Amino acid sequence: MDPTGAGDSESSGDPPPLGCVNPEAPWLQGYPIPREESLPGDPVIGLEALLTEDYVSCGIPWELFPIAQPLLGTYADGPSLAWREGKNAQVPVGWNVLEMKDGSELVAPNCFNCHSAEFNGELILGLGRHDADFTSDLFALMQLVPSLPALNDAGKAFNKFIQRFAVVGPASIMLTAGTNPAIEFAFILLSHRDPVTLEWLDEPIQELPEDMMIPADPPPWWHARKKASQFANGMSRGDHRGTMILASSLCTDTVAEAAVILDYFIDVVAYLESIEPPQYPYPVDEELAAAGAEVFQCHCAGCHGSYTADGENEYYPNMLIPVDVIGTDPVFANYGANEFNYLEDWFESSFFGTVTELGVTEPFHGYVAPPLDSVWASAPYFHNASVPTLELVLDSGARPTYWKRVDFDSTNYDWSALGWPFEELDHGQDQAGPFEQRNLIYDTTKPGHSNGGHEFGDALTQQERAAVLEYLKTI
């Protein structure tokens, strides 16, 4: 195999000139996943679809939403967008106001619930949300919302919303604020649907482990234009629309409904691929960054690709690295390849499998080294959000076993270490005091929460690591 993967990848641009020989380079054991071109779509229509369409067709009646919103915490908060039309301008960006067939109105969650975040005081659409708290049972929280008789379509949709969360809510509770249940959510949805008809099943096809814990960190959407697979473990290849609409299929109960959503998600994909990554807002030490570029090309580019100032002719190999080589928390990759592998058969035989190839174990199970465009803006790091700063990504020995963010103020950012300011603790969640908020502690001893692995920066000197950090500000 070409050590850069150039002969196997459909990525644009030329393979990066590595500039050094590294016989232990992880990409020598990797597999470059081929990337397929997306179908042509309209990004303007795609954004409009995300903010107006009913791809999540159940939710909370308009008249109840003001009551429900403060009770649901971060699940229903967030800034609104004044330029949205009608009542959509009055709800958070992560919710859509839908008019039902009988004229009643429903407020339903949309993709921006997890894929928009404030950074440095500015809302960035497509940035994975880093401050949401999914450590409470959403079904239990919804029990606090007064019910309405199902006299209209919105009321019926509300009842369905509650019924579905009675299943997915208790099974997708996170341990730490800032981690996301998207992976668990997807596994649960698959387990409760007939693969042929997509009919909802109250009883799962197969019971999921009671101790299932797969914390996730939503990746920034501006990576979509480069990625051959949608998930960190290399899952969802080719046309990603199958897993995209599956992720929002809480109330999509027929193939006919899914087919309609699939059609306009061509434009949604076009929108994702049109998003430009933000530019680093402060001055950069050009001399140090140039030195960092040389170190990066030698030690990092084989997995993470090459970058240019104008974004043209960049090379990204979509390199899947075996789980025992990368060494990061193996739970997600192992679940997909072992305990949950029966769901791959479910997916391939379903409507979603006619669109997307899952590819959980091809040619082995591991994790894909992500693109690094504007990586400085996407803290915390690793697929499980276990590392608060980029500085610590490059120095595994300095990573704290227990830590918590100083606050969730998006303007309070560590521009030196490139990440969220954090406090290192001498205890984990189990040792927390009676008045301490356990859900704010990131405990890396918990299943799925390890911050080990990716030790490749340890071989660098402190000056080389500082240079790489400076270089990463430029891409």
C-alpha positions in Angstrom: 0.0 0.0 0.0 1.2 3.5 -0.7 2.1 4.9 2.7 0.1 8.0 2.1 -2.9 6.1 0.8 -2.8 8.1 -2.4 -3.5 5.1 -4.6 -6.7 4.1 -2.7 -8.4 7.4 -1.9 -10.6 9.5 -4.0 -9.7 12.7 -2.0 -8.9 15.7 -4.1 -5.4 17.2 -4.2 -2.0 15.5 -4.0 -0.8 13.4 -1.1 1.1 15.4 1.4 4.9 15.4 1.1 5.7 13.8 4.4 9.3 15.2 4.5 10.6 12.4 6.8 10.7 8.7 7.1 8.7 7.3 10.0 8.6 3.4 10.0 6.1 3.4 12.9 3.7 5.9 11.3 0.1 4.9 12.1 -1.0 5.6 8.6 1.1 2.7 7.4 -1.4 0.4 9.2 -4.4 2.4 8.1 -7.0 2.1 5.3 -8.0 5.1 3.3 -11.8 5.0 2.9 -12.8 6.0 -0.7 -15.0 9.0 -0.9 -18.0 9.2 -3.3 -19.1 12.5 -4.8 -22.4 13.8 -3.5 -25.5 14.3 -5.6 -25.9 17.9 -6.8 -28.2 19.9 -4.5 -29.0 23.5 -3.6 -27.4 24.6 -0.3 -29.9 27.5 0.1 -32.8 25.2 -0.1 -31.0 22.7 2.2 -30.6 25.3 5.0 -34.3 26.3 4.6 -35.3 22.6 4.8 -33.3 22.1 8.0 -35.1 25.2 9.6 -38.7 24.6 8.3 -39.4 21.0 7.3 -41.0 18.3 9.5 -38.2 15.6 9.3 -38.9 15.3 13.0 -42.7 15.1 12.9 -43.5 15.0 16.6 -42.9 17.5 19.3 -44.6 20.0 21.6 -47.8 22.0 20.8 -47.1 25.7 20.2 -49.3 26.7 23.2 -47.3 24.4 25.5 -43.8 25.2 24.4 -43.4 28.3 26.6 -44.2 26.1 29.6 -42.1 23.2 28.5 -39.0 25.2 27.4 -37.7 26.1 30.9 -38.4 22.6 32.2 -36.4 20.9 29.5 -33.2 22.7 30.2 -30.5 22.8 27.5 -32.6 20.5 25.3 -34.9 23.4 24.6 -32.7 26.5 25.0 -30.4 28.3 22.8 -30.5 31.6 20.8 -33.1 32.3 18.2 -32.5 33.6 14.7 -34.3 36.9 14.0 -34.2 36.3 10.2 -36.3 33.1 10.4 -39.8 33.7 9.2 -43.0 33.8 11.3 -43.1 32.1 14.6 -39.8 30.3 13.9 -38.1 33.6 14.8 -39.5 33.1 18.3 -38.1 29.7 19.1 -34.5 28.5 19.6 -32.5 27.7 16.4 -32.8 24.0 17.3 -36.6 23.9 16.9 -39.0 24.3 14.0 -42.6 25.5 14.2 -44.7 23.3 12.0 -48.3 23.8 10.8 -50.2 20.5 11.0 -52.8 19.4 8.4 -55.6 20.5 10.6 -54.1 24.0 11.2 -52.7 23.3 14.7 -49.1 24.1 15.4 -46.3 22.0 16.7 -42.7 22.9 17.8 -40.4 20.0 16.8 -36.6 19.6 17.3 -34.4 20.0 14.3 -30.7 19.1 13.5 -29.4 22.4 14.9 -30.4 21.1 18.4 -27.0 19.4 18.4 -25.2 21.0 15.5 -25.1 24.7 16.4 -23.1 26.3 19.2 -22.0 29.6 20.4 -18.2 30.2 20.2 -16.6 33.3 21.4 -20.0 34.9 21.8 -21.2 34.1 18.3 -23.6 31.5 17.2 -22.0 29.2 14.6 -24.4 27.0 12.6 -22.8 23.6 12.0 -20.5 23.7 15.0 -21.2 20.7 17.3 -22.8 21.8 20.5 -20.4 21.6 23.5 -22.6 22.9 26.3 -25.7 20.8 26.2 -26.6 18.7 29.2 -28.1 15.3 28.4 -27.5 13.9 31.9 -31.2 13.9 32.8 -33.9 11.6 31.5 -35.7 13.6 28.9 -38.8 11.4 29.3 -38.9 12.3 33.1 -38.5 16.0 32.3 -41.4 15.8 29.8 -43.6 14.4 32.6 -43.3 17.9 34.1 -45.1 19.4 31.1 -48.9 19.5 31.4 -50.6 17.3 28.9 -53.3 18.3 26.5 -56.2 16.1 25.2 -55.3 14.8 21.8 -58.0 16.7 20.1 -55.9 17.9 17.2 -52.9 16.8 15.2 -50.4 18.7 17.4 -51.8 17.0 20.5 -51.5 13.6 18.8 -47.9 14.4 17.8 -47.2 15.4 21.4 -48.5 12.1 22.7 -46.2 10.3 20.2 -43.3 12.5 21.3 -43.7 11.5 24.9 -44.3 7.8 24.0 -41.1 7.6 22.0 -39.0 9.3 24.7 -40.4 6.9 27.2 -38.2 4.4 25.3 -35.2 6.4 24.2 -35.0 8.8 27.1 -34.0 6.5 29.9 -31.6 4.5 27.6 -29.6 7.5 26.4 -28.7 9.4 29.6 -25.2 10.7 29.5 -22.9 10.9 32.6 -21.3 14.3 31.8 -22.7 17.6 30.6 -21.2 18.4 27.2 -21.3 14.8 25.9 -24.0 13.8 23.4 -26.2 10.7 23.2 -26.4 10.7 19.3 -24.7 7.3 18.9 -26.8 5.6 21.6 -29.9 7.3 20.2 -29.2 5.8 16.7 -28.7 2.3 18.2 -32.0 2.6 20.1 -34.0 3.8 17.1 -32.7 0.9 15.0 -33.6 -1.6 17.7 -37.2 -0.4 17.8 -38.0 -0.4 14.1 -39.0 -3.0 11.6 -36.3 -2.8 8.9 -38.7 -3.4 6.0 -41.7 -1.2 6.9 -40.0 1.2 9.5 -42.9 0.6 11.8 -42.2 1.5 15.4 -41.9 -1.5 17.7 -42.5 -1.0 21.4 -40.4 -4.1 22.2 -36.8 -4.0 20.8 -35.6 -6.5 18.2 -32.8 -7.3 20.6 -32.3 -5.9 24.1 -29.5 -3.4 24.3 -27.0 -3.7 27.2 -28.2 -2.0 30.4 -24.8 -0.5 31.0 -24.5 0.9 27.4 -22.5 4.2 27.6 -21.2 5.8 24.4 -20.6 9.5 24.9 -20.1 11.4 21.6 -18.8 14.8 20.5 -20.7 16.1 17.4 -18.2 16.9 14.7 -18.3 20.3 12.9 -20.4 20.2 9.7 -17.8 22.0 7.6 -15.9 18.6 7.6 -18.7 17.1 5.5 -17.2 18.1 2.2 -14.1 16.0 2.9 -15.4 13.0 4.8 -16.0 9.6 3.2 -17.7 8.3 6.4 -20.0 10.1 8.7 -19.1 8.6 12.1 -15.8 8.4 14.0 -15.6 4.7 13.6 -15.8 4.9 9.8 -19.5 4.0 9.7 -21.8 5.4 7.1 -20.1 5.4 3.7 -21.0 6.7 0.3 -24.2 8.7 0.3 -24.6 9.7 3.9 -28.3 10.5 3.7 -29.4 7.1 4.9 -27.8 7.6 8.4 -28.7 11.3 8.4 -32.4 10.7 8.2 -32.2 7.7 10.5 -30.7 10.0 13.1 -33.8 12.2 13.0 -36.3 9.3 12.6 -37.8 9.5 16.1 -41.3 9.7 14.5 -40.7 8.6 10.9 -42.8 5.4 10.9 -43.2 4.5 7.2 -41.0 4.1 4.1 -43.2 6.7 2.3 -42.3 9.3 4.9 -38.6 8.5 4.8 -38.6 8.7 1.0 -39.9 12.2 1.1 -37.2 13.3 3.6 -34.5 11.5 1.6 -35.3 13.5 -1.5 -34.9 17.0 0.0 -31.9 15.9 2.1 -29.9 16.1 -1.2 -30.1 19.8 -0.6 -29.3 19.4 3.1 -26.1 17.6 2.1 -25.3 20.4 -0.3 -25.7 22.9 2.5 -23.4 21.0 4.9 -20.8 20.8 2.2 -21.1 24.6 1.5 -20.3 25.6 5.1 -17.0 27.5 5.4 -14.9 26.9 8.5 -14.4 30.0 10.6 -11.1 31.9 10.5 -8.9 32.2 13.5 -9.7 35.7 14.9 -6.4 36.7 16.4 -2.8 37.3 15.1 -0.6 34.2 14.5 3.1 33.9 15.0 3.9 33.3 11.3 7.5 32.1 12.0 6.4 29.6 14.7 3.5 28.4 12.5 5.8 27.8 9.6 8.0 25.6 11.8 4.8 23.8 13.0 3.8 23.2 9.4 7.0 21.2 8.9 6.5 19.1 12.0 2.8 18.6 11.0 3.8 17.3 7.5 6.2 14.8 9.0 4.1 13.5 12.0 0.4 14.3 11.3 -0.4 14.8 7.6 -0.3 11.1 6.7 -3.5 10.6 8.8 -5.0 14.1 8.9 -4.1 15.4 5.4 -2.6 18.5 4.0 -3.9 22.1 4.0 -3.4 25.2 1.9 -4.1 28.8 2.6 -6.8 29.1 -0.1 -8.3 25.7 0.6 -7.6 24.5 -3.0 -5.9 21.2 -3.8 -5.9 20.0 -0.2 -5.5 16.3 0.5 -7.5 14.4 3.1 -7.0 10.6 3.1 -10.1 9.5 5.2 -7.6 7.2 7.0 -9.2 4.5 9.2 -6.7 3.5 11.9 -7.1 0.2 13.8 -8.4 0.7 17.3 -5.4 -0.9 18.9 -3.1 1.4 17.0 -4.9 4.7 17.7 -5.5 3.6 21.3 -8.4 6.0 22.0 -11.4 4.7 23.9 -12.5 1.5 22.1 -16.1 1.3 23.4 -17.8 2.8 20.3 -15.7 0.9 17.8 -16.0 -2.4 19.7 -19.8 -2.1 20.2 -20.3 -1.5 16.4 -18.1 -4.4 15.5 -19.2 -6.9 18.2 -22.3 -6.5 20.4 -24.2 -4.3 18.1 -23.0 -5.8 14.8 -26.5 -7.4 14.3 -27.7 -3.9 13.6 -25.5 -3.7 10.5 -27.6 -6.5 9.0 -30.8 -4.6 10.0 -29.5 -1.5 8.4 -28.4 -3.1 5.1 -31.8 -4.8 4.7 -33.7 -1.6 5.5 -34.7 1.4 3.4 -31.7 3.3 4.8 -29.4 0.6 3.5 -30.6 1.1 0.0 -28.9 4.6 0.2 -25.9 4.2 2.5 -23.4 1.5 3.2 -22.8 1.1 6.9 -19.3 -0.5 6.7 -18.7 -1.0 10.4 -15.9 -3.6 10.1 -14.5 -3.0 6.6 -11.6 -3.8 6.4 -11.2 -3.7 10.2 -12.7 -1.7 13.1 -11.1 1.5 14.3 -11.4 5.2 14.1 -11.0 7.7 11.3 -8.5 10.6 11.7 -10.7 13.6 11.2 -10.0 16.7 9.0 -8.6 19.5 11.1 -10.1 22.6 9.4 -10.6 25.1 12.2 -9.9 22.4 14.7 -9.1 25.2 17.2 -12.8 26.0 17.4 -14.1 22.5 18.1 -13.1 21.7 21.6 -13.4 19.3 23.4 -11.5 16.7 21.5 -11.6 13.0 20.7 -14.8 11.2 19.6 -16.0 11.1 23.3 -15.1 14.7 24.2 -12.6 13.5 26.8 -9.8 16.1 26.2 -10.6 19.8 26.9 -7.7 21.3 24.8 -5.6 20.7 21.7 -2.5 21.2 23.8 -3.4 18.0 25.7 -4.2 16.1 22.5 -0.5 16.5 21.7 0.7 15.6 25.2 -1.0 12.5 26.5 0.9 12.4 29.8 -0.6 15.8 30.9 -4.2 14.8 30.4 -6.2 14.9 33.6 -8.0 11.8 34.9 -10.8 14.0 36.4 -11.7 17.5 35.2 -14.5 19.9 34.7 -14.9 23.0 32.7 -14.5 26.3 34.6 -17.8 27.5 33.1 -19.9 27.2 29.9 -19.3 30.8 28.8 -18.3 30.6 25.2 -16.2 33.7 25.4 -14.1 32.1 28.1 -11.6 30.3 25.9 -8.0 29.3 26.4 -6.4 30.8 23.2 -3.0 29.4 24.2 -3.9 25.8 24.8 -6.8 26.0 22.3 -9.7 24.7 24.3 -12.0 25.2 27.2 -10.5 26.4 30.5 -10.8 23.5 33.0 -10.1 22.6 36.6 -8.3 19.4 37.3 -9.9 17.4 40.2 -8.5 14.8 42.5 -11.7 12.7 42.5 -14.2 11.3 40.1 -18.0 11.3 40.0 -18.3 8.5 42.6 -16.3 10.4 45.1 -18.1 13.7 44.6 -19.4 15.5 47.7 -23.2 15.8 48.4 -23.4 19.3 47.2 -21.1 18.9 44.2 -22.6 18.6 40.7 -21.4 15.2 39.6 -22.7 15.7 36.0 -20.1 18.5 35.5 -17.2 16.1 36.3 -15.6 14.4 33.3 -14.4 11.1 34.8 -12.1 9.3 32.4 -12.3 6.1 34.5 -15.9 5.6 33.4 -16.7 3.2 30.6 -16.6 5.0 27.2 -14.9 8.0 28.7 -11.2 7.2 28.5 -8.8 10.0 27.4 -6.0 7.6 26.5 -4.5 7.0 23.1 -3.3 9.2 20.3 0.1 9.4 21.9 1.8 10.5 18.7 2.5 14.0 20.0 4.5 12.6 22.9 7.5 12.1 20.8 7.7 15.8 20.0 9.6 18.4 22.0 7.7 21.0 23.9 8.8 23.6 21.3 7.6 21.3 18.4 4.2 20.9 20.1 3.9 24.7 20.5 4.7 25.1 16.8 2.1 22.6 15.7 -0.5 24.4 17.9 0.4 27.7 16.2 0.2 26.1 12.8 -3.3 24.6 13.5 -4.6 28.2 14.0 -3.9 28.8 10.3 -6.0 26.0 8.8 
